[in-house]
Amino acid sequence: MDYTSLLASEFSLRPQQVQAAVELLDAGNTIPFIARYRKEATGSLDDQVLREMSERLEYLRNLDKRREEIRKSLTEQDVLTEELESRLQAAKTLSELEDLYRPYRPKRRTRAIVAKERGLEPLSLWLMLQQPGDPAAEAAKYINPEKEVPDAESALAGARDILAETVSDDADIRKALREMMMREGVLVTKAAKEEDSVYSMYYDFREPVRSMAAHRILAVNRGEREEFLKVTLEVPEERALDSIRKIYVRNTTAAAAQVAEACGDAWERLVFPSLEREVRNELTDRANVSAIRVFSQNLHQLLMQPPIKGKVTLGVDPGFRTGCKLAVIDANGKVLDTGVGYFTLPGNENGKAAAARLIKGFVQKYGVTAIAIGNGTASRESEQFIVSLLPEMPGTAYMIVSEAGASVYSASKLAAEEFPDFDVTQRSAVSIARRMQDPLAELVKIDPKAIGVGQYQHDLKQNELTEALDGVVEQCVNQVGVEVSTASAELLSHVAGIGPALAKNIVAYREENGIATRQALKKVPKLGPKAYEQCAGFLRVADSKNPLDATGVHPESYEAAGKLLEKLGYDLKELKRGGIPEIPLKAKAYGEEKLAEEIGVGIPTLKDMIAELQKPGRDPRDELPKPVLRTDVLDIKDLTPGMELTGTVRNVIDFGAFVDIGVHQDGLVHISRMADKFIRHPAEVVKVGDVVKVWVVSVDEKKQRIALTMVKGKM
């Protein structure tokens, strides 16, 4: 198969771009490295396109591998004809290949196989000819009590079983009927139990297969699995059966009637149940892809939320009986102090007074200006108490932080190694504070599936979900870059070319020897030339004697960067002062094409180099809207329809987005209320971390549900 031409066509790219990308991938280069440092070769393909191309390339190669396996099997069976070879070669999907192989695939003992063992295959061939004559008389020739064929009707039944399997194995029929079922099928769900459940909306539900949304497919699947729903697929059966008979029934003889009966049996017993499973599986695969895409987009936006830099932060892990665990961390995430405050239970005035003194003492002693409160149990009570103290702590504000995954991290081996003297809840308080300061650095310590920004994640194909989310984490970490002198092993493990083992080696080497320059990374045990090539550009060394070590300029381009500075009248020392703001204008005046040619790089690398020299080690997250820090508090009972609020998008799903508006429960903006025009998916309008203006539509205090709108008129 010509992968280059096919991928170029599918991705609307030039063949040269695809060929270069495939060669780089096959040579063991990582996607972040190719996207960032091989732009000239690939025509500046980004991470996402490279990742999708890599996945598609793997599918095509697996398709060819399976094609060869089938060809080998057919050759061994001595059934590979020129026509079959041609059709195998033309098959573009795994399902087409399997349809072609189906008649020759080793089967369990089917009714057709038993009939053949009883010597009834010649009778089935006679029936298929559909010539004039009495089928019963012909069948009488095959009566054999010793082979369990006691009469003519038994012989005819066996012959029809053989015909039915022949029809069922017809690749063309299966393909046509599968397409018809996907085009015209209707999924129907009924209640399997009389009791109320979260699936009640599906107790009498029907929807065309072609238009069924991913979240509804996954909900129906789960409801069926939990035995609340009965699910069937309705299709135009008569038309399906007619399409089979048109191919196999040639006339009106008695033998043709036998063939027609076999066609009906094939559809009802073999074809429809098999294709129903295939259609359901295809729907699930489609929903799986969609849900993973939504999860990946949400995770990317969550990880790329702007850090709240330069603030000493108090983390609060709320609780009732055991109190609220408190942790103070400095601007770099180092733990300065910890404590416990008992201020969430009603009454307990002594406990509240002591907690107030403790918190105000932390603020005064360490200069706390930001408070991160977890959104779990007792979060509302904690928020109310903290807000009551804010007038006595001028300059301090707070933010509700998602606790999703905090307990997973706190109980992990990684957390125990990081804080061996802390209990689980103290570790949670530290994690909550850190994830406000730098979401990326803290959230990479948690299994992405535990972060809670997807839908039905436990119902998805876990291998595919893990691979996709790991790709998102890798993309974000490398897009931001990592300071090698302070990064955790977990953060380092996501840098291109570095896995968990190498990350631990880097940390161990750093603790013993320090890492003063990028060049020093070559001394880390088992960090060879290839790994260094892949990772060096993404690792920053802020205090290196070479200022380029603190930038995204790759060491392979240091010589070119030196020439660039020299030609524009600068030197490396000027980078130490925080960059060279006017360098883009100077480069433009000099002529970018001329400059690139003279220093020996392509235009894309030149532009990246200029951006880094203008602002060394820039963080792309700094350009995004900052998270909202609050100084007031709202309760759900304070909300009234029409109230205007500012909130932060916490999760985007197929049917809307959940928005934190400063009350304990996030509000839902349904997709129909997100814009004043039709949109296919909420991701067209919002992403996780966006700060949006919303209006309250309705409030259900009993069910803790808040409906919001982003379009004032859509109430």
Number of C-alpha atoms within 10 A of each C-alpha: 10 7 16 20 15 15 21 17 13 11 12 10 16 15 17 15 18 26 18 18 26 19 11 18 15 11 9 11 18 21 26 27 23 23 23 23 22 20 19 18 18 23 17 16 20 15 21 15 13 21 18 12 19 18 12 15 17 12 14 20 14 13 19 20 12 15 20 14 12 20 19 13 16 18 12 10 10 9 12 17 11 9 9 15 12 11 14 22 15 11 17 13 13 15 15 18 21 18 21 20 21 15 16 15 13 8 9 7 8 12 17 21 17 15 24 18 11 19 18 26 21 12 21 26 13 15 26 19 14 21 16 13 12 11 23 15 10 16 22 17 12 21 20 16 9 8 13 12 21 14 16 19 15 19 29 24 21 25 30 29 26 26 27 27 23 15 27 24 20 17 18 13 18 22 15 13 20 20 14 15 24 21 14 14 20 20 19 20 22 18 22 15 12 9 8 11 13 9 15 16 12 21 21 12 14 17 16 17 21 14 10 16 16 20 18 15 20 22 17 21 18 16 23 18 11 10 12 24 23 19 21 14 20 17 20 12 13 10 12 18 18 15 14 23 19 11 11 19 21 16 13 12 17 17 23 22 17 21 26 24 17 24 29 20 20 25 21 15 14 17 23 21 14 15 19 19 12 15 19 19 12 13 20 19 17 16 20 24 18 16 24 25 16 22 26 22 20 25 27 21 20 23 24 24 23 23 21 20 13 12 18 25 35 31 31 33 32 29 23 17 10 12 20 26 23 28 28 29 24 20 17 15 21 12 18 14 14 18 17 21 25 23 28 24 16 9 9 11 12 11 16 18 13 14 20 19 14 16 21 16 13 21 21 12 9 16 18 24 18 25 28 29 28 28 23 16 14 20 23 22 18 25 27 16 17 22 19 15 15 16 11 10 17 10 12 21 20 22 20 24 22 18 21 20 19 27 16 17 23 25 15 15 11 15 19 16 9 13 16 12 10 15 14 20 23 23 27 29 29 31 31 32 32 30 24 26 26 20 20 23 20 23 26 24 21 19 14 23 19 16 18 18 23 23 20 15 18 10 14 19 14 14 8 13 22 16 11 19 21 18 20 23 23 22 21 24 24 21 19 18 23 23 17 25 19 14 17 20 21 19 24 31 21 24 29 25 24 18 16 15 11 19 23 17 16 28 21 15 17 18 11 9 11 15 21 18 21 22 13 13 21 15 12 19 12 12 19 13 9 11 18 20 17 22 24 23 27 27 27 24 22 20 14 15 13 18 22 28 26 28 26 26 27 23 18 12 19 15 11 20 24 15 18 24 18 12 16 14 10 15 14 16 12 13 20 16 10 14 21 19 13 11 20 16 11 14 21 12 10 13 11 17 14 13 20 19 12 13 17 17 16 17 17 17 22 23 15 15 21 23 21 20 29 18 16 24 26 18 14 14 17 14 9 13 12 15 17 17 15 15 15 14 17 14 12 18 10 10 19 13 14 16 14 17 15 14 22 21 23 23 27 28 21 20 17 19 25 22 28 23 25 23 21 21 17 23 27 23 26 18 22 19 23 24 16 12 7 10 13 11 17 22 18 10 13 17 22 24 26 21 20 15 17 25 23 23 22 18 19 11 11 6 7 12 15 23 21 32 25 22 16 19 10 14 15
